[in-house]
Amino acid sequence: MYKNLDPVLNTPVRLAIVSVLIKLKQADFNYLMEITKTTQGNLSHQIKKLHEAEYIEVIKTFKGNYPHTICKLTEKGRQAFEQYVDDIKNYLHL
């Protein structure tokens, strides 16, 4: 029987964000916007959803006079991603 996929990660932009953070451990907002090829508003919304689920930590600082947002993957986020990958493999019979 198939398990339901994690609704937090079952969105392309959120999955892309977590996939980047699995490799890099942390990334700033502009880099994530470049990688996901989405708008500032959509990226902000997706980051907020991941933060609310405690999958990422959001660190807000300033670089000069400009806001600088850094995202880091949490342990809960790493575990959720690994489970999501396992669930997808089961769906695909890999």
MIDOSE-1310 file (N, C-alpha, C; in nm, 2 decimals, decimal comma, always signed):
residues 94
mykn	+0,08/-0,12/+0,00/+0,00/+0,00/+0,00/+0,09/+0,13/+0,00; +0,05/+0,22/-0,08/+0,13/+0,34/-0,09/+0,10/+0,44/+0,03; +0,20/+0,50/+0,07/+0,19/+0,60/+0,18/+0,16/+0,73/+0,11; +0,09/+0,82/+0,17/+0,08/+0,96/+0,12/+0,21/+1,03/+0,12
ldpv	+0,24/+1,10/+0,02/+0,37/+1,18/+0,01/+0,35/+1,30/+0,11; +0,46/+1,34/+0,16/+0,47/+1,46/+0,26/+0,42/+1,58/+0,18; +0,30/+1,64/+0,23/+0,25/+1,75/+0,16/+0,33/+1,87/+0,16; +0,42/+1,88/+0,26/+0,51/+2,00/+0,27/+0,61/+1,99/+0,15
lntp	+0,67/+1,87/+0,13/+0,77/+1,86/+0,02/+0,71/+1,83/-0,11; +0,58/+1,80/-0,12/+0,52/+1,76/-0,25/+0,48/+1,88/-0,33; +0,57/+1,98/-0,33/+0,55/+2,10/-0,41/+0,68/+2,13/-0,47; +0,69/+2,15/-0,60/+0,82/+2,16/-0,67/+0,92/+2,26/-0,61
vrla	+0,87/+2,38/-0,58/+0,97/+2,48/-0,53/+1,02/+2,44/-0,39; +0,93/+2,39/-0,30/+0,98/+2,35/-0,17/+1,07/+2,23/-0,18; +1,04/+2,14/-0,27/+1,13/+2,02/-0,29/+1,27/+2,07/-0,34; +1,27/+2,17/-0,43/+1,39/+2,22/-0,49/+1,47/+2,29/-0,38
ivsv	+1,41/+2,37/-0,29/+1,48/+2,44/-0,18/+1,55/+2,33/-0,09; +1,47/+2,23/-0,05/+1,53/+2,13/+0,04/+1,64/+2,05/-0,03; +1,62/+2,02/-0,16/+1,72/+1,95/-0,23/+1,85/+2,03/-0,24; +1,85/+2,16/-0,25/+1,97/+2,25/-0,25/+2,03/+2,24/-0,11
likl	+1,95/+2,26/-0,01/+2,00/+2,26/+0,13/+2,06/+2,13/+0,17; +2,01/+2,02/+0,12/+2,07/+1,89/+0,15/+2,22/+1,89/+0,11; +2,25/+1,95/+0,00/+2,39/+1,95/-0,05/+2,47/+2,06/+0,01; +2,41/+2,18/+0,02/+2,49/+2,30/+0,06/+2,48/+2,33/+0,21
kqad	+2,39/+2,27/+0,28/+2,37/+2,30/+0,43/+2,30/+2,43/+0,45; +2,34/+2,54/+0,37/+2,27/+2,67/+0,38/+2,28/+2,74/+0,25; +2,19/+2,83/+0,23/+2,19/+2,91/+0,11/+2,11/+3,04/+0,13; +2,15/+3,14/+0,06/+2,08/+3,27/+0,08/+1,96/+3,28/-0,02
fnyl	+1,87/+3,38/+0,01/+1,75/+3,40/-0,06/+1,78/+3,41/-0,21; +1,87/+3,50/-0,25/+1,90/+3,52/-0,39/+1,94/+3,40/-0,46; +2,03/+3,32/-0,40/+2,07/+3,19/-0,46/+1,95/+3,10/-0,48; +1,87/+3,09/-0,38/+1,75/+3,00/-0,39/+1,65/+3,05/-0,50
meit	+1,64/+3,18/-0,51/+1,56/+3,24/-0,62/+1,61/+3,20/-0,76; +1,74/+3,21/-0,77/+1,81/+3,18/-0,90/+1,79/+3,03/-0,93; +1,81/+2,95/-0,83/+1,80/+2,80/-0,85/+1,66/+2,76/-0,89; +1,56/+2,81/-0,81/+1,42/+2,77/-0,83/+1,35/+2,84/-0,94
kttq	+1,41/+2,95/-0,99/+1,35/+3,02/-1,10/+1,21/+3,06/-1,07; +1,19/+3,12/-0,95/+1,06/+3,16/-0,91/+1,07/+3,31/-0,87; +0,95/+3,37/-0,84/+0,95/+3,51/-0,80/+0,98/+3,52/-0,65; +1,01/+3,65/-0,61/+1,04/+3,68/-0,47/+0,93/+3,64/-0,38
gnls	+0,81/+3,68/-0,43/+0,69/+3,65/-0,35/+0,66/+3,50/-0,33; +0,67/+3,43/-0,44/+0,65/+3,28/-0,43/+0,76/+3,22/-0,34; +0,88/+3,26/-0,36/+0,99/+3,20/-0,28/+0,97/+3,23/-0,13; +0,93/+3,35/-0,10/+0,91/+3,39/+0,04/+0,80/+3,30/+0,10
hqik	+0,69/+3,28/+0,02/+0,58/+3,20/+0,07/+0,63/+3,05/+0,09; +0,70/+3,00/+0,00/+0,75/+2,86/+0,02/+0,85/+2,84/+0,13; +0,93/+2,94/+0,15/+1,03/+2,94/+0,27/+0,95/+2,95/+0,40; +0,84/+3,03/+0,40/+0,76/+3,04/+0,52/+0,70/+2,90/+0,55
klhe	+0,65/+2,83/+0,45/+0,58/+2,70/+0,47/+0,69/+2,60/+0,53; +0,81/+2,60/+0,47/+0,91/+2,51/+0,52/+0,95/+2,55/+0,66; +0,96/+2,67/+0,69/+0,99/+2,72/+0,83/+0,89/+2,68/+0,93; +0,76/+2,70/+0,89/+0,65/+2,66/+0,98/+0,65/+2,51/+1,01
aeyi	+0,69/+2,43/+0,91/+0,70/+2,28/+0,93/+0,83/+2,24/+1,00; +0,91/+2,34/+1,04/+1,04/+2,32/+1,10/+1,14/+2,24/+1,02; +1,12/+2,25/+0,89/+1,22/+2,18/+0,80/+1,34/+2,27/+0,77; +1,32/+2,40/+0,78/+1,44/+2,49/+0,77/+1,44/+2,59/+0,88
evik	+1,56/+2,64/+0,90/+1,58/+2,76/+0,99/+1,60/+2,88/+0,90; +1,54/+2,99/+0,94/+1,56/+3,11/+0,86/+1,63/+3,21/+0,94; +1,74/+3,26/+0,89/+1,83/+3,36/+0,96/+1,82/+3,49/+0,88; +1,77/+3,59/+0,95/+1,76/+3,73/+0,88/+1,87/+3,82/+0,94
tfkg	+1,95/+3,87/+0,85/+2,06/+3,96/+0,89/+2,06/+4,08/+0,79; +2,16/+4,16/+0,79/+2,18/+4,27/+0,70/+2,31/+4,25/+0,64; +2,32/+4,28/+0,51/+2,45/+4,28/+0,43/+2,46/+4,43/+0,39; +2,54/+4,51/+0,46/+2,53/+4,65/+0,43/+2,40/+4,70/+0,48
nyph	+2,33/+4,78/+0,39/+2,19/+4,83/+0,43/+2,08/+4,74/+0,38; +2,11/+4,62/+0,33/+2,01/+4,54/+0,26/+1,99/+4,41/+0,35; +1,86/+4,37/+0,36/+1,82/+4,25/+0,43/+1,89/+4,13/+0,36; +1,93/+4,04/+0,44/+2,00/+3,92/+0,39/+1,94/+3,80/+0,46
tick	+1,87/+3,71/+0,39/+1,80/+3,60/+0,44/+1,88/+3,47/+0,41; +1,91/+3,39/+0,51/+1,98/+3,26/+0,49/+1,89/+3,15/+0,54; +1,89/+3,05/+0,46/+1,81/+2,93/+0,50/+1,90/+2,81/+0,53; +1,87/+2,74/+0,64/+1,95/+2,62/+0,68/+1,85/+2,51/+0,70
ltek	+1,89/+2,39/+0,65/+1,81/+2,27/+0,67/+1,82/+2,23/+0,82; +1,71/+2,19/+0,88/+1,71/+2,13/+1,01/+1,72/+1,98/+1,01; +1,74/+1,92/+1,12/+1,75/+1,77/+1,12/+1,61/+1,72/+1,08; +1,51/+1,78/+1,13/+1,37/+1,73/+1,09/+1,35/+1,74/+0,94
grqa	+1,40/+1,85/+0,88/+1,39/+1,87/+0,74/+1,47/+1,76/+0,66; +1,59/+1,73/+0,71/+1,67/+1,63/+0,65/+1,60/+1,49/+0,65; +1,55/+1,46/+0,77/+1,48/+1,33/+0,78/+1,35/+1,32/+0,69; +1,28/+1,44/+0,68/+1,16/+1,44/+0,60/+1,20/+1,42/+0,45
feqy	+1,31/+1,48/+0,41/+1,35/+1,47/+0,27/+1,39/+1,32/+0,24; +1,47/+1,26/+0,33/+1,51/+1,12/+0,31/+1,39/+1,03/+0,31; +1,29/+1,06/+0,39/+1,16/+0,98/+0,39/+1,09/+1,00/+0,26; +1,09/+1,12/+0,21/+1,02/+1,16/+0,08/+1,09/+1,08/-0,03
vddi	+1,22/+1,08/-0,03/+1,29/+1,01/-0,14/+1,26/+0,86/-0,14; +1,26/+0,81/-0,02/+1,23/+0,66/+0,00/+1,08/+0,63/-0,05; +0,99/+0,72/-0,02/+0,85/+0,70/-0,06/+0,84/+0,71/-0,21; +0,91/+0,80/-0,27/+0,91/+0,81/-0,42/+0,97/+0,69/-0,48
knyl	+1,08/+0,64/-0,43/+1,14/+0,51/-0,48/+1,04/+0,40/-0,47; +0,96/+0,39/-0,36/+0,86/+0,29/-0,35/+0,75/+0,30/-0,45; +0,71/+0,42/-0,48/+0,61/+0,45/-0,59/+0,66/+0,40/-0,72; +0,79/+0,42/-0,74/+0,85/+0,39/-0,87/+0,91/+0,25/-0,88
hl	+0,89/+0,17/-0,77/+0,94/+0,04/-0,76/+1,09/+0,03/-0,78; +1,17/+0,12/-0,73/+1,32/+0,12/-0,74/+1,38/+0,06/-0,63
